[in-house]
């Protein structure tokens, strides 16, 4: 069965079942020294529709490798700097660390707040765990979390379900600022300073990822 077909068949309301299918997808992508993952990554140069959704933020780079008809995606994340933010997501997702290391922190469920919003207040983590190569987890979109890379660069694989929220919120741990980001269904415009489309940088970013994954010297 093709990756896109498996991606479309995931029932994200059943996290246990979703995790098992995501593990199968991830295993197939990284098998044989990442042979299939390399194909998706290197094809981005020619895939304008996908490349237009690849973004570089202040803190990390997000590449969209595959998008299913229902909106589910396979992504690669490249962490090159320290992260001091926590956030929720617009969609449930699975993540597997492919190289490097980060500390994963959970802060709670955004639905437990009075109006479903992240407030300008300190949120102490309720769970912390160090993730190393091949560690994986799955979360619903409502969970507030952070991934604080401790080894640079670090690369993770994300399998994201269809969006079930219009926007996500990001909390800056240093300034207390809360930012709101909308998905592509609402806007494809740049939403904040320091954000840019990958565009012509795709080959340089691909090289960084391949070096981090040990595919080239």
C-alpha positions, 0 to 999 in steps of 0.5 A: 500500500502506498504511503499516501493511501496509508496516510489517508486511512489513519483514524486520528480519533483513535490515537493508539491505532493512529500511532501504529499506522504512523510507525509503519509509515515512518519505518517504511520511510527510513528503511534501507538508510532512508531510501524512500525518505530521500526520494521524497526529500529530493523530489521537493526541488521539482514539486512547486506545490509542496515547496511553496508550503515549506517554511523557515521560521526563527527557530526551525525549518519545516518541509512538506514532503507529501500531502494526502487528499484529506489534508494529512501531511508528511513533514521533516523538521530541522532544528538549528537553534534553541527553542524557547516557546511552547504551543498547541497545534492545528492538527493531531500529529505523530513525531519521530526524532531521526537525528539529534536530541531534544527535551519534550515538555507537556504543559496541559490541554488547551481545552482545560482553560476557560476559553480554550486560549493560551494566556500570558502566564507562566505554564509549568510543564507537567511532563518532561522526557528526553528524546533521542534517535528513533524516539516517537510520540503522538499528540492531539492538537489540543495539547500544549507542548515544547520541543527544546533541541539540545543537539544541533542540528536535530531532524524530526519526521512528522506525520500530521493529520487533517487540521481540526483547528483554524489556528494555533497559539505560540507562547514565548517563554522569554517575553510572555508574548502569545502569537496566533498562527493560521493555517493555509486554508485561511492565509498563505501570507507571511504571518510574522517577522523572521518567517520566510518561504524556503523557495530557492534555499531548498537545496541548501536545506536538503544538504543540511538534513542529509548531512545531519542524517548521515547520508552525505559527509 
